């Protein structure tokens, strides 16, 4: 952290020495004027609120672990003791309260915050800048987008102006107003570090986050992110940290996504999302090589759910999705947010690459289950088998394993044992099911042997592998002689 500063100081010393030695200095260009955020803060701070959620009974222990609790922080204790701030709350008090931020989106009392700030709370209150404390009703929420809509019984409230998060670009100035560690109306600023950031299938897969270097800490969650025009472009939601504190990476939910959820909650009390019914994966170097591609752009379909929108449209495992409704797909994480924002029943063109040829498929988007959680599956029992040129042995799948995995008759073979380093390096395990070799579906040991017969050293064989409830393409490159 200090090395850039030391280099800057060293450079300044060298300039000073040069001037002292009589060397003529060149006039430095005028520094660019930095933005003044005071007008944005004065205009919008009254529309930012402090959110407090109280819990009781069994839910109290849950509140104690939420990221927006008042933490037992040594620095906070220092400020309390030496600057006359209130004494820290007792553990019992901490277990009953979760703190966060929010902002008023309309003068009739609607307030936006994060779902994780108020989820399952017995009582929610908001404190305005004029020190009024109002009881808030949770109108509705959505855990997938991490959005909650609150309503207070008040009128003529100051409200924020909403911007367009789709126009944001890396390098733009942004600022946040919130209540980190309970310090109300704290203003922090930074720049947009990246847009369209996906955090993975297990963490809000339907959200393409705005990444910033704005200092965000516990208690900022649910607060607004403003652009230089004073418009809200995001809802501060998460930080990337192994300490619980700010480390320079923060994530905000785009306001377009948040307001889409708000409108649906107002209309019918819950949020619906589109669903294709596919499992996709990245085109790694080996997988791309197996498909005969030069680059890894796109998302390869590893699985199509039976009866899903993708299945009805004719999509199949091995297809590479290149674009969705005109939006390019560079990696698998680009797809879920686009599909999720699509209204179920909408017909959408999906460009794919199949057998080396580009084509467009019309898909009537289905509806995703509300707050669907990913479920795992148990690994099948190891089976015995013969030898394979790729470093593993396969055998036919027994009836119990087939039923457990939901496989059709004559679909796939199971790995009985690992016999070589090629398979071991790629993480294949006994019990994995081989569904495809290259573009050919495998229904028996004979099919597998025929598909892998004649594999040459140095070539890459593409396998569609099923483990538990997950399917994935894996490229195995056979070592050269």
C-alpha positions as CSV (number, residue, x, y, z in Angstrom):
1,X,0.0,0.0,0.0
2,X,2.9,2.4,0.7
3,X,5.2,1.6,-2.2
4,X,3.5,3.9,-4.7
5,X,3.6,6.8,-2.2
6,X,7.3,6.2,-1.7
7,X,8.0,6.3,-5.4
8,X,6.1,9.6,-5.6
9,X,8.1,11.1,-2.8
10,X,11.4,9.9,-4.4
11,X,10.4,11.5,-7.7
12,X,9.8,14.8,-5.9
13,X,13.2,14.7,-4.2
14,X,14.9,14.2,-7.6
15,X,13.1,17.2,-9.1
16,X,14.2,19.3,-6.1
17,X,17.8,18.3,-6.5
18,X,17.7,19.0,-10.2
19,X,16.4,22.5,-9.6
20,X,19.0,23.2,-6.9
21,X,21.7,22.3,-9.4
22,X,20.5,24.9,-11.9
23,X,18.7,22.7,-14.3
24,X,15.8,24.6,-15.9
25,X,12.5,23.0,-14.9
26,X,9.7,22.5,-17.3
27,X,6.3,23.9,-16.3
28,X,4.0,21.1,-15.3
29,X,0.6,20.9,-17.0
30,X,-2.3,22.2,-14.9
31,X,-4.0,19.5,-12.9
32,X,-7.4,18.5,-14.0
33,X,-10.1,20.0,-11.7
34,X,-11.6,17.3,-9.4
35,X,-15.3,17.2,-9.1
36,X,-17.1,19.0,-6.2
37,X,-19.6,16.6,-4.6
38,X,-21.1,19.1,-2.1
39,X,-24.1,20.0,-4.3
40,X,-25.0,16.3,-4.8
41,X,-24.8,15.6,-1.1
42,X,-26.8,18.7,-0.1
43,X,-29.6,17.8,-2.5
44,X,-29.8,14.1,-1.9
45,X,-28.8,13.5,1.7
46,X,-32.3,14.3,3.0
47,X,-33.6,11.3,0.9
48,X,-31.2,8.8,2.4
49,X,-32.4,7.0,5.5
50,X,-30.9,4.9,8.3
51,X,-32.6,1.5,8.5
52,X,-32.9,-0.5,11.7
53,X,-34.4,-4.0,11.8
54,X,-35.3,-5.8,15.1
55,X,-35.6,-9.5,15.7
56,X,-36.8,-11.7,18.5
57,X,-36.9,-15.3,19.4
58,X,-35.0,-17.8,17.1
59,X,-34.5,-15.1,14.5
60,X,-32.5,-13.0,16.9
61,X,-29.4,-15.2,16.5
62,X,-29.8,-14.9,12.7
63,X,-29.7,-11.1,13.0
64,X,-26.5,-11.3,15.0
65,X,-24.7,-12.8,12.0
66,X,-26.0,-10.5,9.3
67,X,-23.2,-8.4,7.6
68,X,-24.9,-5.1,8.7
69,X,-24.9,-5.6,12.4
70,X,-23.0,-3.1,14.5
71,X,-19.7,-4.9,14.8
72,X,-17.5,-5.5,17.9
73,X,-14.8,-3.3,16.3
74,X,-11.7,-2.0,18.3
75,X,-11.7,1.2,16.4
76,X,-15.3,1.8,17.1
77,X,-14.7,1.2,20.8
78,X,-11.9,3.8,20.6
79,X,-14.2,6.5,19.3
80,X,-16.8,5.7,21.8
81,X,-14.5,5.9,24.8
82,X,-12.4,8.9,23.8
83,X,-14.9,11.1,21.8
84,X,-17.9,10.8,24.1
85,X,-19.9,8.5,21.9
86,X,-22.4,6.1,23.5
87,X,-21.2,2.9,25.1
88,X,-21.3,-0.2,22.9
89,X,-24.5,-2.2,23.1
90,X,-24.6,-5.4,25.0
91,X,-24.4,-8.7,23.2
92,X,-28.1,-9.1,23.9
93,X,-28.8,-5.8,22.2
94,X,-26.6,-6.7,19.2
95,X,-28.5,-9.9,18.7
96,X,-31.8,-8.1,18.3
97,X,-30.8,-5.4,15.8
98,X,-29.5,-5.2,12.2
99,X,-28.5,-1.9,10.8
100,X,-28.4,-0.7,7.2
101,X,-29.2,2.1,4.8
102,X,-31.9,3.0,2.3
103,X,-33.2,5.8,0.2
104,X,-36.6,7.3,-0.6
105,X,-37.7,6.7,-4.2
106,X,-41.0,8.6,-4.1
107,X,-42.5,11.3,-1.9
108,X,-45.4,9.2,-0.8
109,X,-43.1,7.0,1.4
110,X,-41.6,4.2,-0.7
111,X,-38.1,3.3,0.3
112,X,-35.6,1.0,-1.3
113,X,-33.0,-1.1,0.6
114,X,-31.4,-4.5,0.6
115,X,-33.4,-7.7,1.4
116,X,-30.6,-8.9,3.7
117,X,-31.0,-5.8,5.9
118,X,-34.6,-6.5,6.7
119,X,-35.2,-10.2,5.9
120,X,-37.5,-11.8,8.4
121,X,-37.4,-8.8,10.8
122,X,-40.2,-8.4,13.4
123,X,-40.0,-4.6,13.2
124,X,-38.4,-2.2,10.8
125,X,-37.9,1.5,11.5
126,X,-36.2,4.2,9.4
127,X,-34.6,7.4,10.6
128,X,-34.7,10.5,8.4
129,X,-32.2,13.3,8.3
130,X,-34.5,15.5,10.2
131,X,-34.3,12.9,13.0
132,X,-37.8,11.6,12.6
133,X,-38.1,7.9,13.2
134,X,-40.9,6.1,11.3
135,X,-42.1,2.6,11.4
136,X,-41.7,0.9,8.0
137,X,-43.7,-1.9,6.4
138,X,-42.0,-4.4,4.2
139,X,-44.1,-4.3,1.1
140,X,-42.2,-7.0,-0.6
141,X,-38.7,-8.3,-1.2
142,X,-36.6,-10.6,-3.4
143,X,-33.6,-12.5,-2.2
144,X,-32.2,-13.2,-5.7
145,X,-31.8,-9.5,-6.4
146,X,-31.3,-8.7,-2.7
147,X,-33.9,-5.9,-3.0
148,X,-36.6,-4.9,-0.4
149,X,-39.3,-2.3,-0.8
150,X,-40.4,-0.5,2.4
151,X,-43.3,1.9,2.9
152,X,-43.7,4.5,5.7
153,X,-46.9,6.4,6.5
154,X,-45.7,9.9,5.5
155,X,-46.1,12.3,2.6
156,X,-44.2,15.1,0.9
157,X,-40.9,13.3,1.6
158,X,-37.7,14.2,-0.3
159,X,-36.9,11.7,-3.0
160,X,-33.9,10.9,-5.1
161,X,-33.7,11.1,-8.9
162,X,-33.1,7.9,-10.7
163,X,-30.4,7.5,-13.4
164,X,-29.6,4.9,-16.0
165,X,-27.1,2.3,-14.9
166,X,-26.7,1.0,-18.4
167,X,-24.8,4.1,-19.4
168,X,-22.1,3.7,-16.7
169,X,-18.5,3.2,-17.9
170,X,-15.4,2.3,-15.9
171,X,-13.6,5.4,-14.7
172,X,-16.7,7.5,-14.0
173,X,-16.9,9.2,-10.6
174,X,-19.5,7.9,-8.2
175,X,-20.3,8.5,-4.5
176,X,-22.2,6.8,-1.8
177,X,-24.2,8.1,1.1
178,X,-25.1,5.7,4.0
179,X,-24.6,4.6,7.6
180,X,-21.4,2.6,7.9
181,X,-21.1,1.2,11.4
182,X,-24.1,3.3,12.3
183,X,-22.5,6.7,11.4
184,X,-25.4,8.3,9.6
185,X,-25.0,10.3,6.4
186,X,-21.4,9.3,5.7
187,X,-20.3,10.3,2.2
188,X,-17.6,8.3,0.3
189,X,-16.5,8.6,-3.3
190,X,-14.5,6.7,-5.9
191,X,-14.8,5.5,-9.5
192,X,-16.6,2.8,-11.4
193,X,-14.0,-0.1,-11.5
194,X,-16.0,-2.4,-13.8
195,X,-19.6,-3.0,-15.0
196,X,-21.4,-6.2,-15.7
197,X,-19.5,-8.0,-12.9
198,X,-20.9,-11.5,-12.2
199,X,-20.1,-13.0,-8.8
200,X,-21.0,-16.6,-9.7
201,X,-23.9,-19.0,-9.8
202,X,-24.1,-19.2,-6.0
203,X,-24.3,-15.5,-5.3
204,X,-27.0,-13.5,-7.1
205,X,-26.5,-15.0,-10.5
206,X,-29.2,-12.8,-12.0
207,X,-27.3,-9.6,-11.2
208,X,-24.6,-8.0,-13.2
209,X,-23.0,-5.8,-10.5
210,X,-21.4,-2.4,-10.7
211,X,-17.9,-2.7,-9.2
212,X,-16.5,0.4,-7.6
213,X,-13.6,1.4,-5.3
214,X,-16.0,3.5,-3.2
215,X,-15.3,2.8,0.5
216,X,-18.3,0.7,1.6
217,X,-18.6,-1.0,5.0
218,X,-21.1,-2.7,7.1
219,X,-24.2,-0.5,7.5
220,X,-23.8,0.9,4.0
221,X,-25.9,-1.9,2.5
222,X,-29.1,-0.7,0.9
223,X,-27.7,2.9,0.4
224,X,-27.6,4.7,-2.9
225,X,-24.7,5.1,-5.4
226,X,-24.9,8.4,-7.2
227,X,-23.4,9.6,-10.5
228,X,-22.0,13.2,-11.0
229,X,-25.5,14.4,-12.1
230,X,-26.8,13.4,-8.6
231,X,-28.9,10.5,-9.9
232,X,-29.0,7.1,-8.3
233,X,-27.3,4.5,-10.5
234,X,-26.9,1.6,-8.0
235,X,-27.9,0.1,-4.6
236,X,-24.8,-0.7,-2.5
237,X,-24.9,-4.3,-1.6
238,X,-21.7,-6.2,-1.1
239,X,-18.0,-5.9,-0.4
240,X,-15.2,-8.3,-1.2
241,X,-13.3,-8.8,2.0
242,X,-11.6,-11.4,4.1
243,X,-11.6,-9.2,7.2
244,X,-15.2,-7.9,7.2
245,X,-14.0,-4.4,6.3
246,X,-13.5,-2.5,3.1
247,X,-10.6,-3.7,1.0
248,X,-11.1,-1.5,-2.2
249,X,-13.7,-3.7,-3.9
250,X,-17.4,-2.9,-3.6
251,X,-20.4,-4.1,-5.5
252,X,-23.7,-2.3,-6.2
253,X,-26.9,-3.6,-7.8
254,X,-27.7,-1.6,-11.0
255,X,-30.7,0.7,-10.3
256,X,-32.4,-0.6,-13.5
257,X,-32.4,-4.1,-12.0
258,X,-33.6,-2.8,-8.6
259,X,-36.5,-0.8,-10.1
260,X,-37.6,-3.7,-12.3
261,X,-38.0,-5.6,-9.0
262,X,-39.8,-2.7,-7.4
263,X,-42.3,-2.4,-10.1
264,X,-43.1,-6.1,-10.0
265,X,-43.4,-6.1,-6.2
266,X,-45.8,-3.1,-6.4
267,X,-47.8,-4.9,-9.2
268,X,-48.2,-8.4,-7.7
269,X,-46.1,-8.7,-4.6
270,X,-43.3,-10.8,-5.9
271,X,-40.6,-10.9,-8.7
272,X,-40.8,-13.1,-11.7
273,X,-37.7,-13.9,-13.8
274,X,-37.2,-15.6,-17.2
275,X,-35.6,-19.0,-17.5
276,X,-34.1,-20.9,-20.4
277,X,-33.6,-24.2,-18.6
278,X,-30.0,-24.7,-19.5
279,X,-26.8,-25.2,-17.5
280,X,-23.9,-23.4,-19.2
281,X,-20.1,-23.4,-18.7
282,X,-17.1,-21.4,-19.8
283,X,-15.1,-22.3,-22.9
284,X,-11.8,-23.1,-21.4
285,X,-8.8,-23.6,-23.6
286,X,-9.2,-27.4,-23.7
287,X,-12.9,-27.2,-24.2
288,X,-12.6,-24.6,-27.0
289,X,-9.9,-26.8,-28.6
290,X,-12.2,-29.8,-28.4
291,X,-14.9,-27.8,-30.2
292,X,-12.3,-26.6,-32.8
293,X,-12.7,-23.0,-31.8
294,X,-10.0,-20.3,-31.8
295,X,-11.3,-18.3,-28.8
296,X,-13.3,-18.8,-25.6
297,X,-16.1,-16.4,-26.3
298,X,-19.6,-17.7,-25.6
299,X,-21.3,-20.1,-23.2
300,X,-21.4,-23.8,-23.9
301,X,-24.6,-25.6,-23.0
302,X,-23.7,-28.5,-20.7
303,X,-27.3,-29.5,-19.9
304,X,-30.8,-28.9,-21.1
305,X,-33.7,-29.5,-18.7
306,X,-36.4,-31.7,-20.1
307,X,-39.5,-29.7,-20.9
308,X,-37.8,-26.4,-20.5
309,X,-38.0,-23.4,-22.8
310,X,-34.6,-24.4,-24.2
311,X,-35.7,-28.0,-24.7
312,X,-38.9,-26.9,-26.6
313,X,-36.8,-24.6,-28.8
314,X,-34.4,-27.4,-29.8
315,X,-31.3,-26.3,-27.9
316,X,-29.1,-29.2,-26.9
317,X,-25.9,-30.0,-25.0
318,X,-22.9,-28.9,-27.0
319,X,-24.5,-25.8,-28.5
320,X,-22.5,-22.6,-27.9
321,X,-24.6,-19.6,-27.1
322,X,-23.1,-16.5,-28.7
323,X,-25.8,-13.9,-28.1
324,X,-29.2,-13.5,-26.4
325,X,-31.7,-11.1,-27.8
326,X,-29.0,-9.3,-29.6
327,X,-26.7,-9.0,-26.6
328,X,-23.3,-10.8,-27.0
329,X,-22.4,-13.5,-24.5
330,X,-18.7,-13.4,-23.8
331,X,-18.8,-15.7,-20.8
332,X,-21.4,-17.9,-18.9
333,X,-22.1,-15.2,-16.3
334,X,-23.4,-12.8,-19.0
335,X,-26.4,-15.0,-19.7
336,X,-28.4,-15.3,-16.4
337,X,-28.9,-11.5,-15.8
338,X,-30.3,-11.1,-19.4
339,X,-32.6,-14.1,-19.2
340,X,-33.7,-13.1,-15.7
341,X,-34.9,-9.6,-16.8
342,X,-36.9,-11.1,-19.7
343,X,-40.6,-11.3,-19.1
344,X,-41.8,-15.0,-19.1
345,X,-43.6,-15.8,-22.4
346,X,-41.4,-13.4,-24.5
347,X,-39.9,-14.8,-27.7
348,X,-36.2,-14.1,-27.9
349,X,-33.7,-14.9,-30.6
350,X,-30.7,-16.9,-29.4
351,X,-27.6,-17.1,-31.7
352,X,-25.8,-20.4,-31.3
353,X,-22.9,-22.3,-32.8
354,X,-23.7,-25.9,-33.6
355,X,-21.4,-28.3,-35.4
356,X,-19.3,-25.3,-36.5
357,X,-22.2,-23.4,-38.0
358,X,-23.9,-20.3,-36.7
359,X,-27.7,-20.3,-36.5
360,X,-30.5,-18.5,-34.6
361,X,-33.1,-20.2,-32.5
362,X,-36.3,-18.5,-31.3
363,X,-36.9,-19.3,-27.7
364,X,-40.1,-18.6,-25.8
365,X,-38.7,-17.8,-22.4
366,X,-40.1,-19.7,-19.4
367,X,-40.6,-18.6,-15.8
368,X,-38.1,-19.3,-13.1
369,X,-39.3,-20.6,-9.7
370,X,-39.3,-17.9,-7.1
371,X,-36.1,-17.7,-5.1
372,X,-35.0,-21.0,-6.5
373,X,-32.0,-22.5,-4.7
374,X,-29.4,-24.7,-6.3
375,X,-29.6,-28.3,-5.1
376,X,-26.9,-30.7,-5.1
377,X,-27.0,-34.4,-5.8
378,X,-25.3,-37.4,-4.3
379,X,-22.5,-39.0,-6.1
380,X,-23.2,-42.5,-7.6
381,X,-21.4,-45.5,-6.2
382,X,-18.2,-46.6,-7.9
383,X,-18.6,-49.3,-10.5
384,X,-16.2,-51.8,-12.0
385,X,-15.2,-51.6,-15.6
386,X,-12.6,-52.2,-18.3
387,X,-9.8,-49.9,-19.7
388,X,-10.0,-46.7,-21.7
389,X,-7.4,-44.8,-23.7
390,X,-8.2,-41.6,-21.8
391,X,-7.2,-42.8,-18.4
392,X,-10.4,-44.2,-17.0
393,X,-12.6,-47.3,-17.2
394,X,-16.4,-47.2,-17.8
395,X,-19.3,-49.5,-17.3
396,X,-23.0,-49.5,-17.9
397,X,-25.2,-47.6,-15.4
398,X,-27.3,-49.7,-13.1
399,X,-31.0,-49.1,-12.7
400,X,-30.8,-47.5,-9.2
401,X,-28.1,-45.0,-10.3
402,X,-30.0,-44.2,-13.4
403,X,-33.2,-43.4,-11.4
404,X,-31.2,-41.4,-8.8
405,X,-29.8,-39.2,-11.5
406,X,-33.0,-38.9,-13.5
407,X,-31.3,-40.4,-16.6
408,X,-33.3,-42.0,-19.4
409,X,-32.7,-45.7,-20.5
410,X,-29.7,-46.0,-22.7
411,X,-28.2,-42.6,-21.6
412,X,-24.6,-42.4,-20.5
413,X,-22.0,-44.7,-19.0
414,X,-20.4,-44.5,-15.6
415,X,-16.7,-44.2,-14.7
416,X,-15.6,-47.2,-12.6
417,X,-12.0,-46.3,-11.9
418,X,-9.3,-43.8,-12.9
419,X,-6.4,-45.5,-14.6
420,X,-4.2,-42.6,-15.9
421,X,-3.0,-39.1,-15.2
422,X,-4.9,-37.6,-18.1
423,X,-8.3,-38.1,-16.4
424,X,-6.9,-37.5,-12.9
425,X,-5.5,-34.1,-13.8
426,X,-8.9,-32.9,-15.0
427,X,-10.5,-34.0,-11.8
428,X,-12.6,-36.9,-13.1
429,X,-13.7,-39.4,-10.4
430,X,-15.3,-42.8,-10.2
431,X,-19.0,-42.4,-10.4
432,X,-18.9,-39.6,-12.9
433,X,-21.3,-40.2,-15.8
434,X,-20.2,-39.7,-19.4
435,X,-23.1,-38.5,-21.5
436,X,-21.3,-37.4,-24.7
437,X,-18.0,-37.8,-26.5
438,X,-17.4,-34.9,-28.9
439,X,-20.8,-34.3,-30.5
440,X,-22.0,-37.9,-30.1
441,X,-24.3,-39.1,-27.3
442,X,-23.2,-42.2,-25.4
443,X,-25.7,-44.8,-24.4
444,X,-23.5,-47.9,-23.8
445,X,-20.0,-49.1,-23.2
446,X,-19.8,-50.1,-26.8
447,X,-20.8,-46.5,-27.9
448,X,-18.0,-45.1,-25.7
449,X,-15.4,-47.5,-27.0
450,X,-16.4,-46.7,-30.6
451,X,-16.3,-43.0,-30.0
452,X,-12.9,-43.1,-28.4
453,X,-11.3,-45.7,-30.7
454,X,-8.4,-44.3,-32.7
455,X,-7.7,-41.3,-30.4
456,X,-4.3,-40.0,-31.4
457,X,-1.6,-38.6,-29.1
458,X,-1.8,-34.8,-28.9
459,X,-5.5,-34.7,-29.7
460,X,-8.2,-33.3,-27.4
461,X,-11.4,-35.3,-26.7
462,X,-14.4,-33.4,-25.5
463,X,-16.6,-35.2,-22.9
464,X,-19.9,-34.1,-21.3
465,X,-19.6,-35.3,-17.7
466,X,-22.4,-35.5,-15.2
467,X,-21.7,-35.5,-11.5
468,X,-24.6,-35.6,-9.1
469,X,-27.0,-32.9,-10.4
470,X,-24.4,-31.0,-12.4
471,X,-23.2,-31.5,-16.0
472,X,-20.0,-30.0,-17.5
473,X,-17.9,-30.3,-20.7
474,X,-14.3,-31.3,-20.1
475,X,-11.5,-31.5,-22.6
476,X,-9.0,-34.3,-22.2
477,X,-5.8,-33.8,-24.2
478,X,-3.9,-37.0,-24.8
479,X,-0.1,-36.6,-24.2
480,X,2.0,-36.8,-27.4
481,X,4.5,-39.6,-27.9
